[in-house]
Amino acid sequence: MKRSLSKRIGVVAVAVATAVLVPASPALALEDIEIGGGPHDSGYMIYHDNGDTFQVCDIRADGSGVNGKLLYKPIGGDWRVIKTKVDGGDAGCGKFKEDVNNFGDYQMKLYSLGINRLIAKSRVFNE
């Protein structure tokens, strides 16, 4: 009886320690991520995991354009913008590359340039 009780206590202690010491990690970006592009949005932004390429596209011919931002938060640090790409007024989309790793967290944000309004933001992700 004593042995069984001590095993149960040990199992519970390990489970509690694991839950407390292992923080929740952001979702892995094992697939492409797209934000914006809805019927009322003026653009969209896509992260292509294969090749770590980001695409920013203006979809309205209203002359305002869109601004896609990639934010990065290193472990123990603060969020900061590491890349910005504006698209609008021309054919095609703006693109940039950024090596997404697992040493911090990433998030995409897309803004309308006409009124500097946040259109959409992605979930937090990393490799």
Secondary structure as UniProt FT lines:
FT   HELIX           2..21
FT   STRAND          27..28
FT   STRAND          33..36
FT   TURN            39..40
FT   STRAND          43..48
FT   TURN            49..52
FT   STRAND          53..58
FT   STRAND          66..74
FT   TURN            75..76
FT   STRAND          80..87
FT   STRAND          94..97
FT   STRAND          104..112
FT   TURN            113..116
FT   STRAND          117..121
FT   STRAND          125..126
//
